[in-house]
Amino acid sequence: MVLARRGFLAGAGALLLAPRVLFAQAATERRFVFILQRGAADGLNTIVPYAEPAYASLRGPLAIDPAGAIRLDGSFALHPSLQGFGQLYTQGQALFVHAVASPYRDRSHFDGQNVLESGGTTPYQLKDGWMNRLVGLLPRRGREAIALAPTVPLALRGPAEVTSYAPSALPAASDDLLLRVQQLYERDAQLHALWSAAMDARDMAGAAGEGGKRQDPAALGRMAANFLAQSDGARIAMIETGGWDTHSAQNARLAAQLRNLDAMVAALREGLGDSWKQTVVLVATEFGRTAAANGTGGTDHGTGSAALLAGGAVEGGKVIADWPGLSANALHEGRDLRPTTDLDALIAATAADCFGLDRERVGRTLFPRLGTSRPLPRIVRA
């Protein structure tokens, strides 16, 4: 793995406070973006089962009023903060999958994220990530991956070569300083190559990658688009977002988180332009939250959640749900939404459909122990 960063110039460590973006490249016009919601996002208040009799009683004051939500069909509605996703759904460019989960069941953020990113069935079983293995299935050219982050998350770690780019909260380096460093490195073959790669990434990031302030979600979406829209640019991207662990004051916090997610995807769409037609965005979390509200205006670590898909290449306008219900005897361990769709299978099917690969082969490669699960309908347009 090769890392090229400009942290010594622009304080790349400041990105630890912001979401992080990671990119991989392949000889294809299709783009695949994975957005990870770290912290266990509440699927029940994101894709609201308003027709479920037990929903309102379990959630109490946390229940989303269906009158203010974005109605999807006769069973589900979208949280009102997701206006952009709602428009994409109407346009047939978004779909939602409910009651999904990875194989992990023990409700630890770190372990759950490890299982989701590695593609294993137990924590720390695998050392590389499913996104890195996906890169290995695609036609290769030039740089295999780029990480817009100080470090590369597990999902993209592995044998595929990775370059990193980290935006900074510090002021951008002056042209004079950059020129002096370039001259300093010119006679060192290794450092000159690393410097050239870093400058290429800087040029791709464009204005959205300049320092001076913390990256907001829309700026991050524009930066991702700058990399993905290039004719010779990235084709696979990962965006990490945090702040989804809503143990208290959930209504206000979740509304803000979802607005940020909506703004990020809207900026990504705008920045991609015509390339949006070739794009698939998958949003998922390590596990869901309890069906019932807790005593502090929030919810606790749960199991089943919801996944969101968007993009011009998505076969949208539908909700995929083998709905288990929220009655007491239907809940997982008497407290959580019971998962009925394998998140690993959803990821594999989405990636395979996106790049025109065989679903079974992709499933075996990305998630080696992926079991038999019910077939999923086509997710991406051919």
C-alpha positions in Angstrom: 0.0 0.0 0.0 1.4 3.4 -1.0 0.3 6.5 0.8 0.8 10.0 -0.6 -0.2 12.9 1.7 0.4 16.5 2.2 -0.1 16.5 6.0 3.3 18.1 6.6 2.1 21.1 4.7 -1.5 21.4 5.6 -2.2 19.5 8.8 -3.9 16.4 7.4 -4.6 15.3 10.9 -7.4 17.9 11.1 -9.5 15.5 9.0 -9.9 13.3 12.0 -12.7 15.7 13.1 -14.5 15.4 9.8 -15.9 12.6 7.6 -13.3 10.9 5.4 -13.5 9.9 1.7 -11.6 7.1 0.0 -11.3 6.3 -3.7 -10.3 3.5 -6.0 -9.9 3.5 -9.8 -10.9 1.1 -12.5 -11.3 1.1 -16.3 -15.1 1.6 -16.3 -17.6 4.4 -16.6 -19.6 3.2 -13.7 -19.1 4.8 -10.2 -19.8 3.1 -6.9 -19.9 5.1 -3.7 -20.2 3.5 -0.2 -21.2 5.8 2.6 -20.7 4.3 6.1 -22.8 5.7 9.0 -20.5 5.0 11.9 -22.4 4.8 15.2 -25.4 2.7 14.4 -28.0 4.8 12.5 -31.6 4.4 13.4 -33.3 2.8 10.5 -36.8 2.9 12.0 -36.8 6.7 12.0 -35.0 7.0 8.7 -37.4 4.8 6.7 -40.5 5.1 8.9 -42.9 2.1 9.1 -45.8 4.4 9.7 -48.4 1.7 8.9 -46.9 -0.7 11.5 -49.3 -0.8 14.5 -46.6 -1.0 17.1 -44.3 1.7 15.8 -46.0 4.7 17.5 -46.4 3.0 20.8 -42.8 1.8 20.9 -41.3 5.1 19.9 -43.6 7.5 21.9 -42.4 11.1 21.5 -39.6 9.9 19.1 -42.1 8.6 16.5 -42.0 10.5 13.3 -45.3 12.0 12.4 -46.4 10.5 9.1 -48.1 13.8 8.2 -44.8 15.5 8.0 -42.8 12.6 6.5 -42.2 11.9 2.8 -44.7 9.1 1.9 -43.1 6.4 -0.2 -45.9 3.8 -0.4 -48.6 2.3 1.8 -46.2 1.1 4.5 -43.2 3.4 4.6 -42.3 7.0 4.7 -39.0 8.9 4.5 -37.7 11.1 7.3 -38.6 14.8 6.5 -34.9 15.8 6.5 -34.2 13.6 3.4 -35.9 15.9 0.9 -33.3 15.2 -1.8 -33.6 11.5 -1.4 -37.3 11.9 -1.7 -37.0 13.7 -5.0 -34.6 11.0 -6.3 -37.1 8.3 -5.2 -39.9 10.1 -7.2 -37.5 10.2 -10.2 -36.8 6.5 -10.0 -33.2 7.1 -8.8 -33.4 6.0 -5.2 -34.6 2.8 -3.4 -34.6 1.8 0.2 -34.0 -1.6 1.9 -35.4 -2.2 5.4 -34.7 -4.7 8.1 -31.1 -5.3 7.0 -28.0 -6.3 9.0 -24.5 -7.8 8.7 -23.9 -11.2 10.4 -22.8 -9.4 13.6 -25.2 -9.5 16.5 -23.4 -8.3 19.7 -23.9 -4.5 19.5 -20.3 -3.3 19.9 -19.5 -0.4 17.5 -15.9 -1.4 16.9 -16.6 -5.1 16.4 -19.7 -4.4 14.3 -17.8 -2.0 12.0 -14.9 -4.5 11.7 -17.3 -7.2 10.6 -19.1 -4.9 8.1 -15.9 -3.5 6.6 -13.9 -6.7 6.5 -16.8 -8.9 5.2 -16.2 -11.5 7.8 -18.7 -13.2 10.1 -16.8 -12.5 13.4 -14.7 -9.5 14.5 -11.0 -9.5 13.3 -11.5 -12.7 11.3 -10.3 -11.0 8.1 -7.4 -8.5 7.8 -8.4 -6.8 4.5 -11.7 -5.2 3.4 -14.4 -6.0 0.9 -13.9 -2.8 -1.1 -10.3 -3.7 -1.7 -11.3 -7.1 -2.9 -13.9 -5.5 -5.2 -11.1 -3.4 -6.7 -9.3 -6.7 -7.5 -12.3 -7.9 -9.6 -12.3 -4.8 -11.9 -10.1 -4.1 -14.9 -7.0 -2.3 -13.7 -5.3 0.9 -14.9 -2.9 3.3 -13.2 -3.6 4.1 -9.6 -5.8 1.4 -8.0 -7.2 3.5 -5.1 -7.0 6.9 -3.5 -7.9 7.7 0.1 -9.0 11.2 0.9 -8.0 10.7 4.6 -5.0 10.5 6.9 -5.5 6.7 7.1 -7.3 4.1 5.0 -10.3 2.4 6.7 -10.5 -1.3 6.9 -13.0 -1.6 4.0 -10.3 -0.4 1.5 -7.2 -2.1 3.1 -5.6 -5.0 1.2 -3.3 -5.8 -1.6 -4.7 -3.2 -4.1 -2.5 -0.2 -4.1 -3.9 2.9 -2.3 -2.9 6.5 -2.5 -4.3 9.0 0.1 -5.3 12.6 0.0 -6.3 14.5 3.1 -7.9 17.9 3.0 -6.9 20.2 5.8 -8.5 22.8 8.1 -5.4 24.9 7.9 -4.8 27.6 5.3 -3.5 26.2 1.9 0.2 26.2 1.3 1.4 29.1 -0.9 2.5 28.5 -4.5 6.0 29.6 -3.5 6.3 27.0 -0.8 5.0 24.2 -3.1 7.5 25.2 -5.7 10.4 25.1 -3.2 9.4 21.7 -2.0 9.1 20.5 -5.6 12.6 21.7 -6.3 13.9 20.1 -3.1 12.5 16.7 -4.2 13.4 16.8 -7.9 16.6 14.8 -7.5 15.2 12.1 -5.3 13.3 9.6 -7.5 11.2 8.1 -4.7 10.2 11.4 -3.0 9.6 13.1 -6.4 7.2 10.4 -7.4 5.3 10.6 -4.1 5.2 14.4 -4.4 3.9 14.3 -8.0 1.2 11.9 -6.9 0.2 14.1 -4.0 0.0 17.2 -6.4 -2.1 15.2 -8.9 -4.6 14.4 -6.1 -4.5 18.0 -4.9 -5.4 19.2 -8.5 -8.3 16.6 -8.7 -9.7 17.8 -5.3 -10.0 21.3 -6.6 -11.3 24.2 -4.6 -13.3 21.9 -2.3 -10.0 20.5 -1.0 -8.5 23.8 0.0 -7.7 24.5 3.6 -9.0 27.2 6.0 -12.1 25.5 7.5 -13.5 22.2 8.5 -15.1 20.4 5.6 -18.9 20.6 5.6 -20.9 17.7 4.1 -21.7 19.6 0.9 -18.1 20.4 0.4 -17.2 16.8 1.0 -19.7 15.7 -1.6 -18.3 18.2 -4.1 -14.8 17.0 -3.4 -15.8 13.4 -4.0 -17.4 14.5 -7.3 -14.2 16.2 -8.4 -12.3 12.9 -8.1 -15.1 10.7 -9.6 -16.0 13.0 -12.5 -12.5 12.9 -14.0 -12.3 10.8 -17.2 -9.2 9.2 -15.7 -10.3 9.6 -12.1 -11.6 7.4 -9.3 -14.4 4.9 -9.9 -15.0 3.6 -6.4 -15.3 5.8 -3.3 -16.0 5.5 0.4 -17.2 8.2 2.6 -17.3 7.8 6.4 -19.7 9.8 8.5 -20.0 9.8 12.3 -22.4 11.0 14.9 -25.2 8.4 14.5 -25.0 7.0 18.1 -28.2 8.7 19.3 -28.6 7.5 22.9 -30.2 10.9 23.9 -31.9 13.9 22.2 -32.4 11.7 19.2 -35.0 13.7 17.3 -32.9 16.8 16.8 -29.6 15.0 16.4 -31.0 12.5 13.8 -32.7 15.3 11.9 -29.4 17.2 11.6 -27.4 14.0 10.6 -29.9 13.2 7.9 -29.9 16.8 6.6 -26.1 16.5 6.3 -26.3 13.2 4.5 -28.9 14.6 2.1 -26.8 17.7 1.4 -23.7 15.5 0.8 -25.4 13.3 -1.8 -27.1 16.4 -3.4 -23.6 18.0 -3.8 -22.2 14.8 -5.2 -25.0 14.5 -7.7 -24.5 18.2 -8.8 -20.7 17.8 -9.0 -20.9 14.7 -11.1 -23.1 16.2 -13.8 -23.7 13.7 -16.6 -21.6 11.1 -14.7 -24.4 10.8 -12.1 -26.2 8.6 -14.7 -23.4 6.0 -14.2 -23.4 6.3 -10.4 -24.6 4.1 -7.6 -24.5 5.3 -3.9 -25.0 2.9 -1.1 -25.6 4.1 2.5 -25.4 1.6 5.4 -24.5 1.3 9.1 -23.0 -1.3 11.3 -26.3 -2.1 13.1 -29.5 -0.5 14.0 -31.1 0.7 17.2 -33.7 -0.6 19.7 -37.3 -0.6 18.6 -38.4 1.2 21.8 -37.3 4.6 23.0 -35.1 4.7 26.1 -35.6 7.0 29.1 -33.3 9.8 27.8 -35.1 10.7 24.6 -33.0 8.3 22.4 -32.5 4.7 21.4 -29.9 2.2 22.3 -27.8 -0.3 20.3 -29.9 -2.6 18.3 -29.8 -5.0 15.3 -31.8 -4.4 12.1 -31.6 -1.1 10.3 -32.2 0.4 6.8 -29.9 0.9 3.8 -30.4 3.7 1.2 -29.4 3.6 -2.4 -29.3 6.5 -4.9 -27.9 7.3 -8.2 -28.8 7.7 -11.9 -27.9 4.0 -12.4 -30.2 2.8 -9.6 -33.3 0.9 -10.5 -35.2 3.1 -8.0 -38.7 4.1 -6.9 -39.3 1.1 -4.6 -38.8 -0.1 -1.0 -37.4 -3.6 -0.6 -38.6 -5.1 2.7 -39.4 -8.5 4.0 -41.1 -6.8 6.9 -40.9 -8.8 10.2 -43.2 -6.5 12.2 -42.6 -4.8 15.6 -44.9 -6.8 17.8 -43.3 -8.2 21.0 -42.9 -11.7 19.6 -41.5 -10.4 16.3 -38.6 -8.5 17.8 -35.1 -9.9 17.8 -34.3 -10.8 21.4 -37.5 -9.0 22.4 -36.0 -5.5 21.7 -34.7 -5.0 18.2 -36.0 -4.9 14.6 -35.3 -8.4 13.4 -33.2 -8.4 10.2 -34.6 -10.3 7.3 -32.2 -9.1 4.6 -28.4 -9.8 4.7 -26.5 -6.6 4.3 -23.5 -8.5 2.9 -25.8 -9.9 0.2 -27.2 -6.4 -0.6 -23.7 -5.0 -0.9 -22.5 -7.8 -3.1 -25.6 -7.6 -5.4 -25.3 -3.8 -5.7 -21.6 -4.0 -6.5 -22.1 -6.8 -9.0 -25.0 -5.1 -10.8 -23.1 -1.8 -10.8 -20.1 -3.2 -12.7 -21.8 -5.9 -14.7 -20.3 -8.8 -12.8 -21.7 -12.1 -11.7 -23.5 -11.8 -8.4 -22.4 -15.2 -7.1 -18.7 -14.6 -7.9 -18.8 -11.1 -6.3 -20.5 -12.5 -3.2 -17.9 -15.2 -2.8 -15.0 -12.8 -3.2 -16.3 -9.9 -1.1 -17.9 -12.0 1.7 -16.2 -15.4 1.7 -18.6 -16.9 4.1 -21.7 -15.4 2.6 -24.5 -17.9 3.1 -27.6 -18.5 1.1 -30.0 -15.6 1.3 -33.2 -14.8 -0.5 -32.6 -13.4 -4.0 -32.7 -9.6 -4.3 -34.4 -7.9 -7.2 -32.2 -6.0 -9.7 -30.8 -2.9 -8.0 -28.9 -1.3 -10.8 -29.9 -0.7 -14.4 -28.1 -2.8 -16.9 
